[in-house]
Amino acid sequence: MTPSPPEKVVHLNRYYHFTELMRDPGIEGRLQRYQAQHDATTQSVLVLKPTQKESDKIFFFFHGMDGDCGDAVVVRDLVTRVGATVVAMGGRGPAWLSTPFLADAQQVIRRYSQGFLGFYLIGISMGATQVLSLAGLMADDLRASVLGVVALMPGTNLPAIYERSANDRVKNTVLNSVGGDLSLLQARSPAHVMYHYKGGLPFVIFCREQDSLLLADEMTPFMTRLRENNHPVAAYLVAGEHDFTYENFDYQTAVEKLGTHSTEHNPPLRVRLNKT
């Protein structure tokens, strides 16, 4: 048997961003609990919002396979620079497109999106895969209210990931999330549900071109089909394996790309300013 490659970790610089968040008087953060309607378990949600003004935008953030709702600290710029509220779920672990996850996501989105004229979905790695599927799997009223999707290093073909991912744990958690049912895995895969997106829904997609965990080779046909179906796609194609190490990724610039057709080969990064 050929040994598996070394475990690869998506490093989100959580400590750096958490420290910066604690120093930022412009952000209010609250960790809240809710009872999941699906199974009555207690789950967590982190809410970040501006301290000095009301938000007119709301983003629902979805974390990677080994993360939790606290990973939302990496997108704190959406609060300070875009003026948005960010709501991040946690608690289910490597849930991928499990039934409990789908139920939780719709429950949280329905509750926290009240009072907003639509909402945005944003996710990293497993979370990016989730947002691409949620946009086509949610109830009709929620699908109609999605204003844009930002997917950073997503997988688009879950059965292919189960068969070909370079990471055995990714394979196992993907399959276990649907109880071993390959037909259900296919039915919930972004490549399958994309035909249920609302018309003209815009996307920003960041992809590592050598991603062997979530299969970069599946991204080009996925984005091609999106564009053929009149979905604006702004793509960032960056060399390298499955990794997200940025401390200064420019989420504002990425979000501003929603609604445009473009392909860039460098990530949007904020200029670092020397602190005195």
VOPAGU-2260 file (C-alpha; in pm, 1 decimal, decimal comma):
REM VOPAGU-2260
SITE   aa  ch    i         X         Y         Z
SITE  MET   A    0       0,0       0,0       0,0
SITE  THR   A    1     135,9     342,8     -93,6
SITE  PRO   A    2     168,3     565,4     215,1
SITE  SER   A    3     -38,9     882,0     226,1
SITE  PRO   A    4     138,4    1216,2     180,1
SITE  PRO   A    5     207,7    1412,1     499,2
SITE  GLU   A    6     -94,4    1583,0     650,4
SITE  LYS   A    7    -141,1    1931,6     505,3
SITE  VAL   A    8    -294,3    2203,5     718,5
SITE  VAL   A    9    -478,6    2515,8     610,2
SITE  HIS   A   10    -304,5    2780,7     818,6
SITE  LEU   A   11    -527,7    3080,9     870,7
SITE  ASN   A   12    -301,6    3283,8    1100,9
SITE  ARG   A   13    -576,8    3275,5    1362,1
SITE  TYR   A   14    -355,9    3408,9    1641,6
SITE  TYR   A   15    -244,5    3708,4    1437,4
SITE  HIS   A   16    -599,9    3801,4    1341,0
SITE  PHE   A   17    -740,9    3738,6    1688,8
SITE  THR   A   18    -478,8    3966,7    1839,9
SITE  GLU   A   19    -556,4    4238,5    1587,4
SITE  LEU   A   20    -927,7    4195,9    1649,5
SITE  MET   A   21    -884,6    4242,8    2025,9
SITE  ARG   A   22    -702,6    4570,1    1959,1
SITE  ASP   A   23    -964,0    4705,4    1720,1
SITE  PRO   A   24   -1226,9    4926,6    1888,0
SITE  GLY   A   25   -1424,3    4933,8    1564,7
SITE  ILE   A   26   -1540,5    4572,1    1596,5
SITE  GLU   A   27   -1785,7    4422,2    1842,5
SITE  GLY   A   28   -1770,5    4044,3    1876,0
SITE  ARG   A   29   -2017,4    3812,0    2048,4
SITE  LEU   A   30   -2005,0    3435,9    2083,6
SITE  GLN   A   31   -2362,2    3310,6    2104,4
SITE  ARG   A   32   -2531,6    2973,5    2145,0
SITE  TYR   A   33   -2842,2    2838,4    1980,3
SITE  GLN   A   34   -3039,1    2515,4    1986,3
SITE  ALA   A   35   -3024,1    2335,5    1655,0
SITE  GLN   A   36   -3370,5    2256,7    1524,4
SITE  HIS   A   37   -3232,5    1947,1    1354,0
SITE  ASP   A   38   -3133,2    1754,3    1668,5
SITE  ALA   A   39   -3175,4    1992,2    1966,5
SITE  THR   A   40   -2799,6    2011,3    2027,8
SITE  THR   A   41   -2638,2    2334,5    2144,0
SITE  GLN   A   42   -2428,9    2497,6    1872,7
SITE  SER   A   43   -2209,4    2807,5    1850,5
SITE  VAL   A   44   -2217,2    3117,2    1635,9
SITE  LEU   A   45   -1976,8    3412,4    1635,7
SITE  VAL   A   46   -2115,0    3752,0    1537,4
SITE  LEU   A   47   -1881,5    4038,7    1441,6
SITE  LYS   A   48   -2020,0    4381,9    1362,3
SITE  PRO   A   49   -1919,4    4749,1    1360,6
SITE  THR   A   50   -1937,8    4925,3    1695,6
SITE  GLN   A   51   -2023,2    5272,7    1567,7
SITE  LYS   A   52   -2278,4    5214,8    1292,4
SITE  GLU   A   53   -2548,3    4983,9    1166,5
SITE  SER   A   54   -2454,6    4734,0     898,4
SITE  ASP   A   55   -2627,8    4731,7     562,7
SITE  LYS   A   56   -2458,3    4407,3     454,9
SITE  ILE   A   57   -2430,7    4066,0     615,3
SITE  PHE   A   58   -2187,0    3786,3     533,6
SITE  PHE   A   59   -2224,0    3428,4     652,6
SITE  PHE   A   60   -1876,2    3280,3     697,1
SITE  PHE   A   61   -1801,2    2906,0     685,6
SITE  HIS   A   62   -1475,7    2766,5     823,6
SITE  GLY   A   63   -1239,2    2496,5     702,5
SITE  MET   A   64   -1234,5    2128,3     796,7
SITE  ASP   A   65   -1047,6    2163,8    1127,7
SITE  GLY   A   66   -1176,9    2507,9    1217,0
SITE  ASP   A   67   -1467,7    2653,6    1406,5
SITE  CYS   A   68   -1666,2    2974,8    1418,6
SITE  GLY   A   69   -1364,0    3159,4    1562,5
SITE  ASP   A   70   -1195,7    3139,8    1222,3
SITE  ALA   A   71   -1415,5    3433,3    1119,1
SITE  VAL   A   72   -1153,4    3662,9    1273,6
SITE  VAL   A   73    -960,1    3629,9     945,3
SITE  VAL   A   74   -1232,2    3823,6     760,2
SITE  ARG   A   75   -1251,9    4105,6    1014,7
SITE  ASP   A   76   -1181,3    4354,2     731,5
SITE  LEU   A   77   -1534,6    4290,2     610,0
SITE  VAL   A   78   -1647,6    4458,4     930,5
SITE  THR   A   79   -1404,9    4750,6     944,5
SITE  ARG   A   80   -1372,3    4829,2     572,5
SITE  VAL   A   81   -1700,7    4707,9     422,7
SITE  GLY   A   82   -1910,4    4792,8     727,9
SITE  ALA   A   83   -2069,3    4447,7     725,3
SITE  THR   A   84   -2191,8    4211,3     993,2
SITE  VAL   A   85   -2021,4    3870,8     982,2
SITE  VAL   A   86   -2193,0    3563,0    1123,0
SITE  ALA   A   87   -1995,4    3239,1    1152,9
SITE  MET   A   88   -2124,0    2896,2    1248,7
SITE  GLY   A   89   -1926,9    2628,8    1428,8
SITE  GLY   A   90   -1958,7    2308,2    1625,6
SITE  ARG   A   91   -2009,7    2029,1    1372,0
SITE  GLY   A   92   -1643,5    1962,4    1291,6
SITE  PRO   A   93   -1567,7    1823,3     941,9
SITE  ALA   A   94   -1935,1    1833,1     843,1
SITE  TRP   A   95   -1893,2    1902,4     469,1
SITE  LEU   A   96   -2246,5    1870,2     322,2
SITE  SER   A   97   -2402,5    1666,1     600,1
SITE  THR   A   98   -2773,3    1685,8     675,5
SITE  PRO   A   99   -2713,7    1846,6    1018,9
SITE  PHE   A  100   -2487,8    2109,6     863,7
SITE  LEU   A  101   -2741,0    2199,1     594,0
SITE  ALA   A  102   -3015,8    2229,4     855,9
SITE  ASP   A  103   -2798,3    2442,2    1087,1
SITE  ALA   A  104   -2687,9    2672,1     806,2
SITE  GLN   A  105   -3040,7    2747,7     692,9
SITE  GLN   A  106   -3156,1    2800,5    1051,2
SITE  VAL   A  107   -2875,4    3047,4    1123,7
SITE  ILE   A  108   -2906,3    3229,4     791,6
SITE  ARG   A  109   -3281,6    3266,1     826,3
SITE  ARG   A  110   -3248,1    3406,7    1178,7
SITE  TYR   A  111   -2962,0    3650,6    1132,5
SITE  SER   A  112   -3047,2    3775,1     782,2
SITE  GLN   A  113   -3373,5    3929,2     903,5
SITE  GLY   A  114   -3367,7    4301,9     844,1
SITE  PHE   A  115   -3113,1    4279,3     560,9
SITE  LEU   A  116   -3194,2    4305,5     189,9
SITE  GLY   A  117   -3021,9    3978,9     106,6
SITE  PHE   A  118   -2694,3    3827,0     222,0
SITE  TYR   A  119   -2354,4    3703,4     107,0
SITE  LEU   A  120   -2187,4    3365,5     155,9
SITE  ILE   A  121   -1812,8    3334,2     213,3
SITE  GLY   A  122   -1604,6    3029,9     304,9
SITE  ILE   A  123   -1254,3    2887,0     309,5
SITE  SER   A  124   -1160,7    2530,0     203,3
SITE  MET   A  125   -1437,3    2300,6     333,5
SITE  GLY   A  126   -1636,9    2616,6     402,7
SITE  ALA   A  127   -1583,7    2733,8      44,9
SITE  THR   A  128   -1720,5    2401,0     -76,6
SITE  GLN   A  129   -2017,9    2447,6     154,6
SITE  VAL   A  130   -2106,3    2794,6      25,3
SITE  LEU   A  131   -2095,9    2675,5    -335,5
SITE  SER   A  132   -2344,8    2403,1    -245,4
SITE  LEU   A  133   -2561,9    2608,3     -10,8
SITE  ALA   A  134   -2629,0    2858,9    -288,0
SITE  GLY   A  135   -2812,5    2582,1    -474,4
SITE  LEU   A  136   -2943,9    2364,4    -190,9
SITE  MET   A  137   -3115,2    2610,1      42,2
SITE  ALA   A  138   -3488,3    2668,5      51,2
SITE  ASP   A  139   -3623,3    2875,5    -237,5
SITE  ASP   A  140   -3660,9    3199,1     -40,2
SITE  LEU   A  141   -3304,4    3181,2      91,8
SITE  ARG   A  142   -3158,1    3098,2    -250,2
SITE  ALA   A  143   -3339,5    3398,8    -391,1
SITE  SER   A  144   -3183,1    3621,9    -124,6
SITE  VAL   A  145   -2817,0    3532,2    -189,8
SITE  LEU   A  146   -2640,2    3838,8    -331,5
SITE  GLY   A  147   -2299,4    3683,6    -396,7
SITE  VAL   A  148   -2067,1    3396,0    -312,2
SITE  VAL   A  149   -1696,6    3419,0    -222,4
SITE  ALA   A  150   -1526,5    3076,7    -226,4
SITE  LEU   A  151   -1160,1    3055,0    -123,6
SITE  MET   A  152    -993,7    2723,7    -218,7
SITE  PRO   A  153   -1316,1    2524,4    -268,6
SITE  GLY   A  154   -1379,7    2173,4    -387,8
SITE  THR   A  155   -1642,8    2143,2    -658,5
SITE  ASN   A  156   -1671,9    1768,7    -725,5
SITE  LEU   A  157   -1713,7    1579,0    -397,4
SITE  PRO   A  158   -1718,8    1225,4    -543,4
SITE  ALA   A  159   -1393,2    1304,9    -725,3
SITE  ILE   A  160   -1244,3    1441,0    -401,3
SITE  TYR   A  161   -1338,5    1116,6    -227,4
SITE  GLU   A  162   -1167,0     917,9    -500,8
SITE  ARG   A  163    -859,3    1131,0    -569,8
SITE  SER   A  164    -775,4    1366,9    -282,7
SITE  ALA   A  165    -412,7    1345,0    -170,8
SITE  ASN   A  166    -527,6    1346,3     190,6
SITE  ASP   A  167    -692,6    1031,8     331,5
SITE  ARG   A  168    -864,1    1223,6     610,3
SITE  VAL   A  169   -1028,1    1453,0     357,0
SITE  LYS   A  170   -1154,1    1146,0     171,3
SITE  ASN   A  171   -1289,3     986,1     488,3
SITE  THR   A  172   -1461,2    1293,8     627,2
SITE  VAL   A  173   -1620,7    1378,1     292,6
SITE  LEU   A  174   -1775,0    1031,4     267,6
SITE  ASN   A  175   -1867,0    1007,9     635,5
SITE  SER   A  176   -2049,8    1339,4     618,1
SITE  VAL   A  177   -2320,3    1172,5     407,7
SITE  GLY   A  178   -2317,0     838,6     589,6
SITE  GLY   A  179   -2122,5     669,0     310,1
SITE  ASP   A  180   -2391,9     741,1      49,0
SITE  LEU   A  181   -2207,7     825,3    -274,6
SITE  SER   A  182   -2526,6     915,7    -457,4
SITE  LEU   A  183   -2607,9    1172,9    -186,9
SITE  LEU   A  184   -2252,2    1303,6    -205,0
SITE  GLN   A  185   -2295,9    1363,4    -575,8
SITE  ALA   A  186   -2638,9    1521,4    -533,1
SITE  ARG   A  187   -2499,2    1777,1    -286,4
SITE  SER   A  188   -2179,8    1848,7    -479,2
SITE  PRO   A  189   -2135,9    2205,4    -617,0
SITE  ALA   A  190   -2083,5    2061,8    -965,8
SITE  HIS   A  191   -2433,9    1912,4    -944,8
SITE  VAL   A  192   -2629,3    2182,8    -758,6
SITE  MET   A  193   -2491,0    2474,4    -962,5
SITE  TYR   A  194   -2787,9    2445,4   -1197,4
SITE  HIS   A  195   -3012,7    2551,6    -908,9
SITE  TYR   A  196   -2837,1    2885,1    -850,2
SITE  LYS   A  197   -3052,9    3190,2    -897,8
SITE  GLY   A  198   -3004,8    3363,6   -1229,1
SITE  GLY   A  199   -2702,7    3591,2   -1254,4
SITE  LEU   A  200   -2564,7    3505,3    -910,5
SITE  PRO   A  201   -2206,2    3641,7    -899,2
SITE  PHE   A  202   -1902,2    3453,5    -767,8
SITE  VAL   A  203   -1548,4    3525,4    -655,6
SITE  ILE   A  204   -1334,3    3210,5    -657,5
SITE  PHE   A  205    -977,5    3180,6    -527,3
SITE  CYS   A  206    -801,7    2862,6    -638,0
SITE  ARG   A  207    -455,8    2716,8    -575,4
SITE  GLU   A  208    -344,6    2578,7    -910,6
SITE  GLN   A  209    -169,9    2270,5    -767,6
SITE  ASP   A  210    -433,8    2191,0    -505,6
SITE  SER   A  211    -427,9    1811,8    -465,5
SITE  LEU   A  212    -659,4    1805,0    -162,9
SITE  LEU   A  213    -972,7    1956,6    -316,6
SITE  LEU   A  214    -861,3    1906,2    -678,7
SITE  ALA   A  215    -770,1    2218,2    -871,0
SITE  ASP   A  216    -825,3    2032,8   -1200,3
SITE  GLU   A  217   -1201,1    2036,5   -1132,1
SITE  MET   A  218   -1213,8    2416,4   -1099,9
SITE  THR   A  219   -1170,9    2518,9   -1464,3
SITE  PRO   A  220   -1468,5    2319,2   -1596,9
SITE  PHE   A  221   -1678,0    2435,8   -1300,6
SITE  MET   A  222   -1603,7    2802,9   -1365,1
SITE  THR   A  223   -1654,7    2753,7   -1739,0
SITE  ARG   A  224   -2003,1    2612,4   -1676,9
SITE  LEU   A  225   -2084,2    2900,1   -1442,1
SITE  ARG   A  226   -1991,6    3153,2   -1707,6
SITE  GLU   A  227   -2180,9    2963,0   -1976,7
SITE  ASN   A  228   -2487,6    2991,1   -1753,0
SITE  ASN   A  229   -2446,5    3369,5   -1722,5
SITE  HIS   A  230   -2296,4    3381,2   -1374,8
SITE  PRO   A  231   -2025,5    3648,4   -1342,3
SITE  VAL   A  232   -1707,3    3485,1   -1210,8
SITE  ALA   A  233   -1405,9    3677,2   -1082,8
SITE  ALA   A  234   -1126,4    3422,0   -1047,9
SITE  TYR   A  235    -795,6    3438,8    -864,0
SITE  LEU   A  236    -563,5    3158,8    -977,9
SITE  VAL   A  237    -254,4    3131,2    -758,4
SITE  ALA   A  238      31,9    2880,2    -780,6
SITE  GLY   A  239      78,0    2633,4    -497,6
SITE  GLU   A  240     -82,5    2361,4    -291,1
SITE  HIS   A  241    -387,7    2384,1     -64,0
SITE  ASP   A  242    -281,2    2665,1     169,4
SITE  PHE   A  243    -408,0    3002,6     290,1
SITE  THR   A  244    -137,1    3176,6     491,4
SITE  TYR   A  245    -224,4    3539,2     423,3
SITE  GLU   A  246    -232,0    3795,3     701,2
SITE  ASN   A  247    -313,5    4073,4     455,5
SITE  PHE   A  248    -557,0    3922,1     205,4
SITE  ASP   A  249    -773,3    4207,3      78,8
SITE  TYR   A  250   -1128,7    4085,8     130,7
SITE  GLN   A  251   -1274,8    4424,0      41,7
SITE  THR   A  252   -1115,3    4419,9    -302,3
SITE  ALA   A  253   -1224,0    4059,1    -354,7
SITE  VAL   A  254   -1584,1    4138,8    -261,8
SITE  GLU   A  255   -1582,3    4439,3    -494,4
SITE  LYS   A  256   -1510,2    4196,3    -779,5
SITE  LEU   A  257   -1854,6    4038,1    -739,7
SITE  GLY   A  258   -2051,1    4091,5   -1058,6
SITE  THR   A  259   -1745,0    4111,3   -1283,5
SITE  HIS   A  260   -1583,9    3865,1   -1524,2
SITE  SER   A  261   -1209,3    3849,3   -1465,3
SITE  THR   A  262    -915,9    3614,4   -1413,5
SITE  GLU   A  263    -609,5    3723,2   -1216,8
SITE  HIS   A  264    -298,9    3528,9   -1124,8
SITE  ASN   A  265    -214,0    3713,0    -805,4
SITE  PRO   A  266    -416,9    3733,8    -484,9
SITE  PRO   A  267    -543,2    4076,1    -375,6
SITE  LEU   A  268    -321,7    4182,6     -85,8
SITE  ARG   A  269    -338,2    4492,2     129,7
SITE  VAL   A  270     -28,7    4708,2     148,1
SITE  ARG   A  271     137,3    4656,4     483,9
SITE  LEU   A  272     188,4    4972,8     686,4
SITE  ASN   A  273     471,6    4995,2     937,0
SITE  LYS   A  274     340,1    5040,2    1287,9
SITE  THR   A  275     504,1    5296,8    1510,1
